[in-house]
Each structure stands twice: as structure tokens, then as C-alpha cells.
Amino acid sequence: DEAGYRMAWVGYAEQDEARTIRPVAWAGFESGYIEKARLTWADDTELGQGPAGKVIRTGEIIDVQDFANEPQMAPWRENAMQRGYRAGIALPLKDEKKKVFGVLLIYSSEANSITEDEIHLMEELACDLAFGIITIRTRIERRRAEEALRVSEKKLEESSRISHVGYWERDLIAGTITLSNEACRIFGITQHNHFSNLSEWHTQWMKLIHPEDQHRIAMALSDALAGNNRYNVEYRVVRPDGEICNIHSYADVTRDESGKAIRIFGTMIDITERKQAEEERLAHLRFFENMDLVNR
């Protein structure tokens, strides 16, 4: 409005078979022009030989000083002249990798009215517009990624709860440990998932291990860190309420290029019910074996 232009609009370069230029925003006296234009950036059709299509293909600015005499405007000349468009400029919208993702088109009501100074000014405008679009897209993509991560974590936690499988991770460089909610439940501790003091947590964790199993688990962890064996151990946990829980835990050690252990990621599964079922089965077997001896 301030510069006295008749109309302006933005189109995105679609990656469909027809290589459509999709209108996404416009302002000024448009009166159905964009829909009738049916622009494309394909180079094998007349509708792709106008300024918009060429700009998307080449990434260069194209200005047309007089629609009445410019051959490349032939498919759109009548509709443009009816709406008072006499001159125009097409500017590429580029992403951070300089790839063209759209085009900004501005129309003037006067022929031969677009000066070099205006072209430079509108080039800056197009750059600012592209930056804004990319910034908004990045924010939207980040929000989508964060939401997808939240959904994924929720599904993982739900799967862990149903299957009684907990996850844990030790960052040996940062000196922290992270537990899933199910891992906290298995240990019978408050669901405070992230512990920033690994040494303090190790002391607390060993207090939960059944005294008879502490040496076994210490040896399994030491062997895994030394690279001798994979961490694969069964042990008992004495929960704060006194209940004893049987756990089977697996873990893999991640190492840097020098072979130094930097991370341990593991799973744990509550096998208490399975252990109890095995003990009951063995008790039944012993009972029937004793009955057989008596009968003999």
C-alpha cells in the first residue's frame, strides 16, 4: 500500500508431479487473478515459462517492465491488464541452504515503474520474508517433534508398565543416572527419574540390593565396564517397605574411540512372579516325588 503497488502474493513451490506453485498469502487487488493464473515451475509447459516459474528454477530475480509487450506474459496478459497490472517483479524465497522454496510476486499499476533501487529494496524484503517463514517453520517442526517425543515417551512408559520392563541409563562422563518410571516402581522408590550424583545414587542403590547378591552385581558391573562380559545378571531388591523383588537386568556399554566406557544403557524386568511360579512348580514336584517314595 505504501509503495503504491497493485497486488502482491506468495507462492510455495510444490514437489508434486505438476510442480505446482501453491498460493499461500496475498494482499491488494487480487480479484481471482491467482486462481486463474494456474502457475507452475515445470519447464515443459507454457504456464511454467513466466517469471514465477523461472525464478523458482533459477533462483534469480526477474522483473517485467511492461506486461503489454512482454512475450513471456502472454498466458496471463489479458487477466493482468483487466486488473490494472502493468509491471511486476518475481523474487525467490530461499531457505538457509539457498534452496528456493517459493516466490514473492509484486505487481505495479504503471509500466516501466520498477527501478533498480526498488529491486534492491524488494530483494531485502524477500530475504526478510523467507527468514520469517523458515523461522516459523522451524518452530512448528520443533513443536511437532517435541509432541511426537512426548507421545513416544508416553507409549514407552505405558509399554514398560504393562510389560514390567524398566529402563535405566548411566552417563559415566556427566556422572548422572536416569531411570524410567517403571524402573523406579520396581525399586520401590519415588519417581524422581534423574539423579545428578552417580556416586550418591550407587550408594543408595546398593542399599536396596539383597546383601547376598551385592557381590554378584558388583562383579557383573565391573566385568561389563572392563569389556569382559555383557552386563546380564539376576538379583534381589529389598524395597523400602521390606518387600523382596526379583530382577533380571541386561545392559550394553557404549565406549568412545579410545575404548573408554562413557555410557551404560540397560533394561530391568520384574521376574518376581515368574520366580514364585518356578518355586511353586518345584515344590509340587518335590511333593509328588515324596509321595511316590512313600507309595513304594
N, C-alpha and C positions, 0 to 999 in steps of 0.2 A: 504493500500500500504506500509506504513512504517513498519508495523509488519510482512509483508510478507504473509498475508492471501490471499487465492484464491478468495473468494467471501463473501459478507455479504448482508443480506436483512432484511427488517422489514415487519411483517405481523400483521394485526389487527384481533382480534377475533370477528367475526360477530355473531349476535344473531339470525341468520336465522335458519330454520329447520335443515339444513345440518351442522350447526355450522362450517361454512367455515372460513378458515384463509386467509384473503384477502391481497395479496401483495400490499404494498404502496410505497416502495422505495428499491433500490438495487444498488450495486456497485461491480466492479470486473468482473471476467469471469463468466457470467451467462449462456449465450448460450441456452436459452429456458428451463433451468432446473426448474425454479419456476413454470412455466405453467404446465409442465409435472408432477410435484410433487403432485398436487391436494390435498393439505394438509387440514385437518380438525382437530378440537379439540373434536369431538364426541368420546366417549369411547366405542361405539358398532361397530366400523369398524376398519379394519386393518390400514387404512390411518390415523387413529387418535391415533395409538399406538406408533408413533415415538416421538422423543424428543420435537418437537414443540407442539404437542397436549398435551403431558404430562405436559409440562411447564405451559401451559395456565390453565390446570385443577388443578395443584398442587401449582403453584407459586414458584416452586423450580428450581434451575439451573441444567441442565443436560448436561454433556459432553460425547462425544463418541470418544474414542481414536483411533479406527481403524474401518472404515466402512466395511472393507473386512470381519471382523469376528464378527460383532455385529448383532445379530438376529433382533433387532428392526428396523434395517436399510434395511431389506430385500426388501420392496417395492420400495426403491429408490437407492439401491446399484449400479445397473448397470449404471444408468444415472449419478450418482455421480462419480463413478470411471472413466467413459468416459471423464468427465470434470476435472479430476485431484483432486477431493475432497477425502481426505483420513481420515480426522478427523474433528470434529466440536463441537460447543457448542451452546446451546439454552438458552437464558436468558429472564426472564419475564420482561415485561414493566408494571409497576403498577401506578395507579393514587394515589391521595392524601389520599384515603381511603384504600390503599393497595390492591385494586381490580385489577386483571390482565386484561388489555385491549389489549395486544398484545405481540409479541415475537420478539426478535432480534436473528438471526441465523448467525453464523460466521463459515466459512469453511477453513481448512488448507490443504495444498498440501502434508503434511508429517504426517504419522501416529505417534501416541504417542508423539505429539509435544506440546500439550496444558498443561502447567504447572500450579501448584497451584497459583503462582504469577500472571500468565496471567489471570486465572479465576477471581481472586480478582480485577484485573485491569479492566477486561471487565464487571464485576458486577458494578463497579463505572460508567463505560461508559454507561451501560444500564440505570442506575438511572438518569444520566445526560440527556440522550436521552428522557426518559419518562417525566422528568421535563420540558424539552423544548417543547415536544408535548402537554402536559397539559397546559402549559403557552400559547401556540399558540391557542389551542382550546378555552381556556377561553377568550382570546382577540377576537376571531372570534364570540363566543357566545355573548359577551358583545356588539360587534358592531351590531350583528343581533338584539339583544334585544333593543338597542338604536334606530335602524332603525325602528323596529316594534312599539316602543313607539312614534317615530315621526309620523309614518303613522297613528297610532291610534289617536294621538292628533290632527292631521290634519283633520281626519274624524270627530272627535268630534266637532272641531271648525266649520267645514262645516255644520254638522247637526245642531249645535247651531244657526248658521247664518240663515239657511233655516227655522228652526222652531221658531226663535226669542227667544230662551231659553239661558239665560246666567248662568254661574256657578261662585260661589264665595266660598272662604274658609277663615275663621279666625283662626289663630293659637294663642290661648289665652296665651300659655306659652311663645312662641317666640315674641309675640306682633306684628305679621305681618298679612297682608291680601293679598290674591291673587285673581285676577279677570280674567275671561276668556275674550277673545277679544269681544265677543258678549255682555257681561256684561258692558264692557267699552263703547261699542256703544250705549247700552240702556241708560246709564247715560249721554252720550254725552261728554265723557272725552277722553283724549289722551290714546291710548292703551299702557299704562305703567302698565303691569299686576301685578307687585309685589310691595307692599307698606310695607316698613320696620318699619314704625311708626304707630301703630294701633290707638293711641290717635289722632295723627295728621290727619289720614285718616277719623276717626269718625267725627271729627270737619268739615272736608271738605265735607263728605258725608251728614251730617245733613243740611248743607247749600243748598244741592241740593233738599232736601225733601220739598214739599209744606208746608208752615207754618201751615196750618190747619191739616196736617197729622203727624207732628213731634211727638206729644204726643202719638198718637196711635202706631207708630212704636217703640218708646222708651219703651212703656208698653209691647208690644209683645216681644221685645228682652229681657226685664227684666224677664218676666214670663218664657220664654224659658230657660234662664240661671238658673233660680231658680227651674226649673223642674216642674212648674205648668201646662204649656201648651206647645204644639208644636208651633214652630215659623211658623205662617201662617197668612199673612197679605197683604192687598191691600193698596197701597199708590200712591201718585202722585210725580213725579220728575219734577222739573223745570230745564231744561237743560241750560247750559251756554248761548245758543243762544236764550233763552226765551221760547222755545217750551215745552209744558207740555206733559209728557208721563205717562200713567197709568201702574203700575206694580203690578203683583201678585207674591209674594215670599214665598217659603217654605224652611225650614231648619231643620236639626237634630243636636243635641248637643251630642258630644262624651265626656264621663267622665272617669276619672281614677278609680282605685279600691276603692278609698275613696269617690267617688261620685262627686269629683270636676270637673267642666266643663273645658275641655282642648282644645276643638276644635269645631267649628261650620262649617258645610258644607251645602250650600244651593243652590237653583236654583231661577232664576227670569225669568219671561216671560212678554214680552211687550204685554199688553192687550188693548192698545190704540184703535186699530181698532175695537175690539170687543165692547169696551165701546161706541165708536162712533156709531156703528151699533145698540146697545141697545137703546141709546138716540134717534136715528132716528126712531126706531120702536115705542118707547113710544110717540114721537112727532106725529107720524102718527095716533096712537091710540087716542091720545087726540084730534087730528084734526077731526077724524071721529066721536068721541063721541060728540064733539061740533056741528058738522053738524047734527047729529041725534037729538040733543036737539033743534036746530033751526027748523028742519023739523017738529018736534012735535008741 
